[in-house]
Amino acid sequence: MTSFRRRLLPISLAVLMAGTTLAPAMAAGPVDGAGSATGSYLAGRYAQHQDDWTAAARFTAQALAADPDDPALLRRTFLLRLGEGRMEPAIDYANRLLDDQGEPQMALTLLAADALAKGKLDEADGYAARLPADGLGRFLTPLTRAWLATARGKTDEALATLQPLSGVQGFEALYNLHAALILDLAGRNDEAAARYAKVTETDAPLRVVQIVGNFMTRTGRKDEARKLYQTFQGNNPDGLLVEPALAAMANAPSETRPVPDARSGLAEALFDLGSALHHENADEPALLFGRIALHLRDDLALAHLLIGDITASRDHHEEALAAYKRLETDPLLGWTARMREADSLARMERNDEAIAILKDLSAERPERTDAITRLGDLYRYTKRYAEAIPAYTTALERIGTPQERHWPLLYARAMSYEKTKQWPQAEADLQTALKLRPDEPSLLNFLGYSWIDRGENLPKARAMVERAVELRPRDGYIVDSLGWALYTLGDYEAAVAKLERAVELKPGDPTINDHLGDAYWRASRRNEARFQWMRALRNADEETDKGAIQAKLDKGLPDQKAAAKQ
């Protein structure tokens, strides 16, 4: 499904991030002054380089205290505090930034939002009037000013302010959504319905389906709402959010509006921008917009999920867990939040806690496959292959007849069978998966390589691996499989050429280096063979048979007649 968020901002990241990213803030040299100030500045730079915003904010604030008039330090400290979600100091720094030359976009956005939250509309309008018209301001400024006009009950002025977005390619959906929300609040239901219809003409994300479905239900169009939900469910059969979301929507009181006022509307707009930036991998400004959205509306569940996802992607899993835990009982996002909690716990190697969550989820919804599949994956990643197999088997039983999209599940179970030396079962899963996905390189390579390694079905295996290489020519493991097939078939010169290419693609892999060493030996290139075996031994991991490699270094390979008898 085409992402609605991706359609919102099809413009360059350089434009999106102008004036918002932290990286250029300290282009100037180190702070002059006392050694402690310089040390704090350098420590802050290092902490930020390590993606530790909390420590970076603390050290940068210390440097700023020693040199309070440095504009670059002030801007950096403001952005770091805002990124942490420390809103009171961030607001203080934002006010100080306005005394400097220029119009700091993120500071003005925060101050306008804060003034709106406090009901100070004149102040909010003053800040919004100073927002830039270029860069991200092309989109941020109309949205902000439109919602401030809505706060004053000036619906037509709000729509006129929003109008410029309608002519920007890729922003039609954002324009129609917020125009509809403003018309909805004004009770102009027919006009709102027309705008909502435009937003849902193509695949829409869950939040849009939630908003539009709610509007349909509130305005006596329950059949249309049901059809909208069913269409969304049909387009997202495996979506983590779909079933709990639809149940929550169906059971929500009809008078409850997802966006009940202008303050919530501006929060929604900032979340939309943050989410779009996140999908474009611009996580720093996305995080900042998410923080301001939550300052306006702390119950905006999707903004908490956004913060959790961004902090998890930066390996700040304690922060991510805090965000996800806030959503555990949310009727719309609770399931997804708990799944992502398990992911973060696994990334922190708190595997028993992650397993417990996934087991609970799997038991709660015995018709779903996502939690039990994730449980199998976690067992497999932690090399608990015997426990992974029944988890995958349960998932497949719940599916019934597998469809093409289920081939990764069969592939994962095949890997677990192979690791537990149950080759017939692994082979059967791979063959079933290939019937569903005949040209999948991973499947062709796994089955073809395994047959080659076992000396079975060699012509067919070679053809499979050759096809896999054709489909994925820069995958070192697949190229290695072809080289090993040629080696097994006795074509040593051709094997050397392929295995040398595989080593170029994966120079540190011990198995590939070991294979090349074997091919060199059979091609009578003995010194090169020993060099490759030494590399294999030096890069050996826990699954490498170090003893076998050492034996080859000591004695070489047996002659082919002796090898054939073994």
C-alpha positions as CSV (number, residue, x, y, z in Angstrom):
1,M,0.0,0.0,0.0
2,T,1.3,3.4,-0.9
3,S,2.1,5.3,2.3
4,F,-0.1,8.3,2.9
5,R,2.7,9.9,4.9
6,R,5.2,9.4,2.1
7,R,2.7,11.1,-0.3
8,L,2.6,14.1,2.0
9,L,6.2,15.2,1.5
10,P,7.9,14.1,-1.7
11,I,10.5,16.8,-1.5
12,S,14.2,16.8,-0.7
13,L,15.5,16.2,2.8
14,A,17.7,19.2,2.4
15,V,14.7,21.5,2.1
16,L,12.8,19.7,4.8
17,M,15.5,19.9,7.4
18,A,16.6,23.5,6.7
19,G,16.6,25.3,10.0
20,T,15.7,22.2,12.0
21,T,18.5,19.8,12.2
22,L,21.0,19.8,15.0
23,A,24.1,19.0,12.9
24,P,24.9,22.5,11.6
25,A,24.2,24.3,14.8
26,M,27.8,24.4,16.0
27,A,29.6,25.1,12.7
28,A,31.5,27.8,14.6
29,G,34.6,26.9,16.5
30,P,34.8,25.9,20.2
31,V,33.6,28.3,22.9
32,D,36.2,30.7,24.1
33,G,36.6,30.9,27.8
34,A,37.3,28.7,30.8
35,G,38.5,25.2,30.4
36,S,35.4,23.9,32.0
37,A,33.2,25.6,29.3
38,T,35.4,24.2,26.5
39,G,35.3,20.8,28.1
40,S,31.5,20.9,28.4
41,Y,31.2,22.0,24.8
42,L,33.4,19.2,23.6
43,A,31.7,16.6,25.8
44,G,28.3,17.8,24.4
45,R,29.6,17.5,20.9
46,Y,30.8,14.0,21.6
47,A,27.6,12.9,23.4
48,Q,25.5,14.2,20.4
49,H,27.8,12.3,18.0
50,Q,27.0,9.2,20.1
51,D,23.3,10.0,19.8
52,D,23.0,10.6,23.6
53,W,20.7,13.6,23.6
54,T,20.3,13.7,27.4
55,A,24.0,13.9,28.1
56,A,24.5,16.3,25.1
57,A,21.8,18.6,26.4
58,R,23.4,18.6,29.9
59,F,26.9,19.4,28.7
60,T,25.8,22.0,26.2
61,A,23.7,23.7,28.8
62,Q,26.8,23.9,31.0
63,A,28.8,25.4,28.2
64,L,26.0,27.9,27.5
65,A,25.9,29.0,31.2
66,A,29.6,29.9,30.8
67,D,28.9,31.8,27.5
68,P,25.2,32.8,27.5
69,D,25.5,35.1,24.5
70,D,26.7,32.4,22.1
71,P,23.8,32.0,19.6
72,A,25.0,28.7,18.2
73,L,25.2,27.2,21.7
74,L,21.8,28.6,22.6
75,R,20.2,27.1,19.5
76,R,21.8,23.8,20.0
77,T,20.7,23.7,23.7
78,F,17.2,24.6,22.7
79,L,16.9,21.8,20.1
80,L,18.4,19.2,22.5
81,R,16.1,20.1,25.3
82,L,13.1,20.0,23.0
83,G,14.3,16.6,21.6
84,E,14.4,15.3,25.2
85,G,10.8,16.5,25.8
86,R,11.9,19.0,28.5
87,M,9.4,21.6,27.5
88,E,9.8,24.2,30.3
89,P,13.5,24.8,29.6
90,A,12.9,24.4,25.9
91,I,10.3,27.3,26.0
92,D,12.7,29.4,28.0
93,Y,15.5,28.9,25.4
94,A,13.0,29.5,22.6
95,N,12.2,32.9,24.0
96,R,15.9,33.7,24.3
97,L,16.4,32.7,20.7
98,L,13.9,35.3,19.5
99,D,16.3,38.0,20.7
100,D,18.9,36.9,18.2
101,Q,19.0,37.8,14.6
102,G,16.9,35.6,12.3
103,E,13.6,33.8,12.9
104,P,14.3,30.4,14.4
105,Q,11.5,28.3,12.9
106,M,11.3,25.5,15.5
107,A,11.4,28.0,18.4
108,L,8.5,30.0,16.8
109,T,6.5,26.9,16.3
110,L,6.9,25.8,19.9
111,L,6.1,29.3,21.2
112,A,3.0,29.6,19.0
113,A,1.8,26.1,20.2
114,D,2.5,27.0,23.8
115,A,0.5,30.2,23.5
116,L,-2.4,28.4,21.9
117,A,-2.3,25.8,24.7
118,K,-2.6,28.7,27.2
119,G,-5.4,30.4,25.3
120,K,-3.1,33.4,24.4
121,L,-4.3,33.7,20.8
122,D,-2.8,37.2,20.2
123,E,0.7,35.9,21.3
124,A,0.2,32.8,19.2
125,D,-0.7,34.9,16.1
126,G,2.3,37.1,16.7
127,Y,4.7,34.1,16.7
128,A,3.0,32.5,13.7
129,A,3.2,35.7,11.7
130,R,7.0,35.5,12.0
131,L,7.3,31.9,10.7
132,P,9.2,31.7,7.4
133,A,7.5,31.2,4.1
134,D,10.2,29.0,2.6
135,G,11.7,25.6,3.2
136,L,9.5,23.6,5.6
137,G,7.7,26.9,6.3
138,R,5.8,26.4,3.0
139,F,3.8,23.7,4.8
140,L,4.2,24.5,8.5
141,T,3.1,28.1,8.3
142,P,-0.2,27.6,6.5
143,L,-1.2,24.8,8.8
144,T,-0.3,26.7,12.0
145,R,-2.0,29.9,10.9
146,A,-5.1,28.0,9.7
147,W,-5.6,26.3,13.1
148,L,-5.0,29.6,14.9
149,A,-7.8,31.2,12.8
150,T,-10.0,28.2,13.6
151,A,-9.3,28.8,17.3
152,R,-11.0,32.2,16.8
153,G,-13.9,30.7,15.0
154,K,-12.8,32.2,11.6
155,T,-13.5,29.2,9.4
156,D,-13.3,30.9,6.1
157,E,-10.1,32.7,7.0
158,A,-8.7,29.4,8.1
159,L,-9.6,27.7,4.8
160,A,-8.1,30.6,2.8
161,T,-4.9,30.4,4.8
162,L,-4.7,26.7,4.2
163,Q,-5.4,27.1,0.4
164,P,-1.8,27.4,-0.7
165,L,-1.2,23.8,0.3
166,S,-3.7,22.6,-2.3
167,G,-1.5,23.6,-5.1
168,V,1.7,21.9,-3.9
169,Q,2.3,18.5,-5.5
170,G,2.1,15.7,-3.0
171,F,0.3,17.9,-0.4
172,E,-3.3,17.6,-1.7
173,A,-4.0,14.9,0.9
174,L,-2.7,17.0,3.8
175,Y,-4.7,20.0,2.6
176,N,-7.9,18.1,2.2
177,L,-7.6,16.4,5.6
178,H,-7.1,19.6,7.5
179,A,-9.7,21.5,5.5
180,A,-12.1,18.7,6.3
181,L,-11.2,18.8,10.0
182,I,-11.8,22.6,10.1
183,L,-15.1,22.3,8.3
184,D,-16.1,19.4,10.6
185,L,-15.5,21.6,13.7
186,A,-17.6,24.4,12.1
187,G,-20.5,22.0,11.6
188,R,-20.4,22.4,7.8
189,N,-20.8,18.7,7.3
190,D,-21.5,18.5,3.6
191,E,-18.4,20.4,2.8
192,A,-16.4,18.4,5.3
193,A,-17.7,15.2,3.7
194,A,-16.5,16.2,0.3
195,R,-13.0,16.9,1.6
196,Y,-12.9,13.7,3.6
197,A,-14.0,11.8,0.4
198,K,-11.0,13.2,-1.4
199,V,-8.6,12.0,1.3
200,T,-9.9,8.5,1.0
201,E,-10.0,8.3,-2.8
202,T,-6.8,6.3,-2.6
203,D,-5.3,4.1,0.1
204,A,-5.4,6.0,3.4
205,P,-3.5,5.3,6.6
206,L,-5.1,4.1,9.8
207,R,-5.4,7.6,11.4
208,V,-7.2,9.0,8.4
209,V,-9.6,6.0,8.4
210,Q,-10.2,6.6,12.1
211,I,-11.0,10.3,11.6
212,V,-13.2,9.8,8.5
213,G,-14.9,6.7,9.9
214,N,-15.7,8.6,13.0
215,F,-17.2,11.5,11.0
216,M,-19.3,9.1,9.0
217,T,-20.6,7.5,12.2
218,R,-21.4,10.9,13.8
219,T,-23.3,12.1,10.8
220,G,-25.5,9.1,10.3
221,R,-23.5,7.3,7.6
222,K,-22.6,4.1,9.5
223,D,-22.9,1.9,6.4
224,E,-20.3,4.1,4.7
225,A,-18.1,3.9,7.8
226,R,-18.4,0.1,7.8
227,K,-17.4,-0.1,4.1
228,L,-14.4,2.2,4.8
229,Y,-13.2,-0.1,7.6
230,Q,-13.7,-3.2,5.6
231,T,-11.8,-1.8,2.6
232,F,-8.9,-0.8,4.9
233,Q,-8.9,-4.3,6.4
234,G,-8.9,-5.9,3.0
235,N,-5.9,-3.8,1.9
236,N,-4.0,-4.6,5.1
237,P,-4.7,-8.3,5.9
238,D,-1.6,-8.7,8.1
239,G,-1.5,-5.2,9.5
240,L,-0.7,-5.0,13.2
241,L,-3.2,-2.2,13.8
242,V,-6.1,-3.4,11.8
243,E,-8.3,-5.6,13.9
244,P,-7.9,-3.8,17.3
245,A,-8.3,-0.5,15.5
246,L,-11.5,-1.5,13.8
247,A,-12.9,-2.8,17.0
248,A,-12.1,0.4,18.8
249,M,-13.6,2.5,16.0
250,A,-16.8,0.4,16.0
251,N,-17.2,0.7,19.7
252,A,-16.3,4.4,20.1
253,P,-19.1,6.7,21.3
254,S,-20.5,8.4,18.2
255,E,-20.2,11.9,19.7
256,T,-16.5,11.6,20.4
257,R,-14.4,13.5,17.9
258,P,-10.8,12.4,17.3
259,V,-9.9,16.1,16.8
260,P,-12.3,18.1,19.0
261,D,-10.8,21.6,18.9
262,A,-8.2,23.9,17.3
263,R,-5.5,22.9,19.8
264,S,-5.9,19.3,18.9
265,G,-6.0,20.3,15.2
266,L,-2.6,21.9,15.4
267,A,-1.3,18.9,17.3
268,E,-2.6,16.7,14.5
269,A,-0.9,18.9,11.9
270,L,2.5,18.8,13.7
271,F,2.1,15.0,14.1
272,D,1.4,14.7,10.4
273,L,4.6,16.6,9.5
274,G,6.6,14.7,12.0
275,S,5.3,11.4,10.8
276,A,6.1,12.3,7.1
277,L,9.6,13.4,8.1
278,H,10.1,10.1,10.0
279,H,9.1,8.1,6.9
280,E,11.7,10.2,4.9
281,N,14.3,9.2,7.6
282,A,14.6,12.8,8.9
283,D,14.3,11.7,12.5
284,E,15.6,14.8,14.2
285,P,13.0,17.2,13.0
286,A,10.4,14.5,13.2
287,L,11.1,14.0,16.9
288,L,10.9,17.8,17.5
289,F,7.5,18.1,15.8
290,G,6.3,15.0,17.8
291,R,7.3,16.7,21.1
292,I,5.5,19.9,20.2
293,A,2.4,17.9,19.2
294,L,2.4,16.1,22.6
295,H,2.9,19.5,24.3
296,L,-0.4,20.5,22.8
297,R,-2.2,17.2,23.3
298,D,-0.6,14.6,25.6
299,D,-3.3,12.0,24.7
300,L,-2.3,11.9,21.0
301,A,-1.5,8.2,21.1
302,L,0.0,8.1,17.6
303,A,2.5,10.9,18.6
304,H,3.6,8.7,21.5
305,L,4.0,5.8,19.1
306,L,6.1,8.1,16.8
307,I,8.4,9.1,19.7
308,G,8.8,5.5,20.7
309,D,9.6,4.4,17.1
310,I,12.1,7.2,16.6
311,T,13.9,6.6,19.9
312,A,13.9,2.8,19.3
313,S,15.4,3.4,15.9
314,R,18.2,5.3,17.6
315,D,18.7,2.4,20.1
316,H,17.4,4.5,23.0
317,H,15.2,1.6,24.1
318,E,14.5,2.7,27.7
319,E,12.9,5.9,26.2
320,A,11.1,3.8,23.6
321,L,9.8,1.5,26.3
322,A,8.5,4.5,28.3
323,A,6.6,5.7,25.2
324,Y,5.2,2.3,24.4
325,K,4.1,1.5,28.0
326,R,1.9,4.6,27.9
327,L,-0.1,2.9,25.2
328,E,-0.5,-0.6,26.6
329,T,-4.2,-0.1,27.4
330,D,-5.0,2.1,24.4
331,P,-7.9,0.4,22.5
332,L,-6.4,1.4,19.2
333,L,-2.6,1.0,19.6
334,G,-2.2,-1.2,22.7
335,W,-1.5,-4.4,20.6
336,T,1.1,-2.6,18.5
337,A,2.7,-0.9,21.5
338,R,3.2,-4.2,23.3
339,M,4.6,-5.9,20.2
340,R,7.1,-3.0,19.9
341,E,7.9,-3.3,23.6
342,A,8.9,-6.9,23.0
343,D,11.1,-5.7,20.1
344,S,12.9,-3.2,22.3
345,L,13.4,-5.6,25.1
346,A,14.9,-8.1,22.6
347,R,17.2,-5.4,21.3
348,M,18.3,-4.9,24.9
349,E,18.8,-8.6,25.3
350,R,16.1,-8.8,27.9
351,N,14.9,-11.8,26.0
352,D,12.9,-13.5,28.8
353,E,10.7,-10.4,29.2
354,A,10.2,-10.1,25.5
355,I,9.2,-13.8,25.2
356,A,6.8,-13.4,28.1
357,I,5.0,-10.5,26.3
358,L,4.8,-12.4,23.0
359,K,3.5,-15.5,24.7
360,D,0.8,-13.4,26.4
361,L,-0.2,-11.7,23.1
362,S,-0.3,-15.0,21.3
363,A,-2.6,-16.5,23.9
364,E,-4.9,-13.5,24.0
365,R,-5.5,-13.6,20.2
366,P,-5.3,-17.2,19.1
367,E,-6.5,-16.3,15.6
368,R,-3.6,-13.9,14.9
369,T,-0.2,-14.9,13.7
370,D,2.0,-11.8,14.3
371,A,2.9,-12.4,17.9
372,I,3.5,-16.1,17.6
373,T,5.6,-15.5,14.5
374,R,7.7,-12.9,16.3
375,L,8.1,-15.3,19.1
376,G,9.5,-17.9,16.7
377,D,11.9,-15.2,15.2
378,L,13.1,-14.3,18.7
379,Y,13.8,-18.0,19.5
380,R,15.7,-18.3,16.2
381,Y,17.7,-15.1,16.6
382,T,18.8,-16.4,20.0
383,K,19.7,-19.8,18.6
384,R,16.9,-21.6,20.4
385,Y,15.9,-23.4,17.2
386,A,14.1,-26.3,18.8
387,E,11.7,-23.8,20.5
388,A,11.3,-21.7,17.3
389,I,9.9,-24.7,15.3
390,P,6.7,-25.1,17.3
391,A,6.1,-21.4,17.3
392,Y,6.3,-21.3,13.5
393,T,4.2,-24.4,13.3
394,T,1.5,-22.8,15.4
395,A,1.6,-19.7,13.1
396,L,1.2,-21.9,10.0
397,E,-1.6,-23.9,11.6
398,R,-3.4,-20.6,12.3
399,I,-3.0,-19.5,8.7
400,G,-4.4,-22.7,7.2
401,T,-3.5,-22.7,3.5
402,P,-0.4,-20.5,3.1
403,Q,-0.5,-17.7,0.5
404,E,2.5,-16.2,-1.4
405,R,3.0,-13.6,1.3
406,H,3.6,-16.4,3.9
407,W,6.8,-17.8,2.2
408,P,9.1,-16.1,4.8
409,L,7.4,-18.1,7.6
410,L,8.2,-21.4,5.8
411,Y,11.7,-20.1,5.1
412,A,12.2,-19.3,8.8
413,R,10.9,-22.7,9.9
414,A,13.2,-24.4,7.3
415,M,16.2,-22.6,8.8
416,S,15.2,-23.8,12.2
417,Y,14.8,-27.4,11.0
418,E,18.1,-27.3,9.3
419,K,19.9,-26.1,12.4
420,T,18.3,-28.9,14.4
421,K,19.5,-31.5,11.8
422,Q,16.0,-32.2,10.5
423,W,16.8,-31.9,6.8
424,P,13.8,-33.7,5.4
425,Q,11.4,-31.3,7.1
426,A,13.6,-28.3,6.1
427,E,13.6,-29.5,2.5
428,A,9.8,-29.9,2.5
429,D,9.3,-26.4,3.8
430,L,11.6,-24.9,1.2
431,Q,9.9,-26.7,-1.7
432,T,6.5,-25.6,-0.4
433,A,7.8,-22.0,-0.2
434,L,9.2,-22.2,-3.7
435,K,5.8,-23.2,-5.1
436,L,4.5,-20.0,-3.5
437,R,7.4,-17.8,-4.6
438,P,9.3,-19.6,-7.4
439,D,11.8,-16.8,-8.1
440,E,12.7,-15.8,-4.6
441,P,16.6,-15.7,-4.4
442,S,16.8,-16.6,-0.7
443,L,14.8,-19.8,-1.3
444,L,16.6,-20.8,-4.4
445,N,19.9,-20.2,-2.7
446,F,19.1,-22.1,0.5
447,L,17.7,-25.2,-1.2
448,G,20.2,-25.1,-4.0
449,Y,23.2,-24.7,-1.7
450,S,22.0,-27.3,0.7
451,W,21.6,-29.9,-2.1
452,I,25.0,-29.0,-3.4
453,D,26.6,-29.3,0.1
454,R,24.9,-32.7,0.5
455,G,25.8,-33.8,-3.0
456,E,22.2,-34.2,-4.1
457,N,20.3,-33.1,-7.2
458,L,23.5,-31.3,-8.4
459,P,22.4,-30.2,-11.9
460,K,19.1,-28.8,-10.6
461,A,20.8,-27.3,-7.6
462,R,23.3,-25.5,-9.8
463,A,20.5,-24.1,-12.0
464,M,18.7,-22.8,-8.9
465,V,21.8,-21.1,-7.6
466,E,22.6,-19.6,-11.0
467,R,19.1,-18.2,-11.1
468,A,19.6,-16.8,-7.6
469,V,22.8,-15.1,-8.6
470,E,21.1,-13.7,-11.7
471,L,18.4,-12.2,-9.5
472,R,20.8,-10.9,-6.8
473,P,24.3,-10.5,-8.3
474,R,25.7,-8.5,-5.4
475,D,24.8,-10.9,-2.7
476,G,28.1,-12.5,-1.5
477,Y,26.4,-15.5,0.1
478,I,24.5,-16.3,-3.1
479,V,27.6,-15.9,-5.3
480,D,29.4,-18.2,-2.8
481,S,26.7,-20.8,-3.3
482,L,27.3,-20.8,-7.0
483,G,31.1,-21.0,-6.5
484,W,30.6,-23.9,-4.2
485,A,28.3,-25.6,-6.7
486,L,31.0,-25.3,-9.4
487,Y,33.6,-26.6,-6.9
488,T,31.4,-29.6,-6.0
489,L,31.0,-30.4,-9.7
490,G,34.8,-30.3,-10.2
491,D,35.0,-27.1,-12.2
492,Y,37.7,-25.6,-10.0
493,E,38.8,-22.7,-12.3
494,A,35.3,-21.4,-12.6
495,A,34.7,-22.0,-8.9
496,V,37.8,-19.8,-8.1
497,A,36.4,-17.0,-10.2
498,K,33.0,-17.0,-8.5
499,L,34.4,-17.5,-5.0
500,E,36.9,-14.6,-5.5
501,R,33.9,-12.4,-6.4
502,A,32.1,-13.7,-3.3
503,V,35.1,-12.7,-1.1
504,E,35.1,-9.2,-2.7
505,L,31.4,-8.9,-1.7
506,K,31.8,-10.4,1.8
507,P,35.5,-10.1,2.7
508,G,35.2,-11.0,6.3
509,D,33.0,-14.1,6.1
510,P,34.9,-17.2,7.3
511,T,32.9,-19.7,5.3
512,I,33.4,-17.9,2.0
513,N,37.1,-17.5,2.7
514,D,37.3,-21.2,3.6
515,H,35.6,-22.2,0.3
516,L,37.9,-20.1,-1.7
517,G,40.9,-21.7,0.0
518,D,39.5,-25.1,-0.9
519,A,39.1,-24.0,-4.6
520,Y,42.6,-22.6,-4.7
521,W,44.0,-25.9,-3.4
522,R,42.2,-27.9,-6.0
523,A,43.4,-25.4,-8.7
524,S,47.0,-26.1,-7.5
525,R,47.3,-22.6,-6.0
526,R,48.6,-23.9,-2.6
527,N,50.0,-20.7,-1.1
528,E,46.9,-18.7,-1.9
529,A,44.8,-21.6,-0.4
530,R,46.7,-21.4,2.9
531,F,46.3,-17.6,3.0
532,Q,42.5,-17.9,2.6
533,W,42.3,-20.6,5.3
534,M,44.3,-18.3,7.6
535,R,41.8,-15.5,6.9
536,A,38.9,-17.9,7.6
537,L,40.5,-18.9,10.9
538,R,41.2,-15.3,11.9
539,N,37.5,-14.4,11.1
540,A,36.0,-17.5,12.6
541,D,32.8,-17.2,14.5
542,E,31.1,-19.7,16.9
543,E,29.6,-21.7,14.1
544,T,32.9,-22.2,12.3
545,D,34.7,-25.6,12.5
546,K,38.1,-24.2,13.5
547,G,39.6,-27.7,13.9
548,A,38.8,-28.6,10.2
549,I,40.4,-25.4,9.0
550,Q,43.4,-25.9,11.1
551,A,43.8,-29.4,9.8
552,K,43.8,-28.1,6.2
553,L,46.4,-25.5,7.2
554,D,48.6,-28.3,8.6
555,K,48.1,-31.0,5.9
556,G,46.2,-29.4,3.0
557,L,43.3,-31.2,1.4
558,P,43.5,-35.0,0.8
559,D,44.0,-36.0,-2.7
560,Q,40.7,-36.5,-4.6
561,K,40.8,-40.3,-4.6
562,A,41.3,-40.3,-0.9
563,A,38.6,-37.7,-0.5
564,A,36.2,-39.8,-2.6
565,K,36.6,-42.8,-0.3
566,Q,35.9,-40.8,2.9
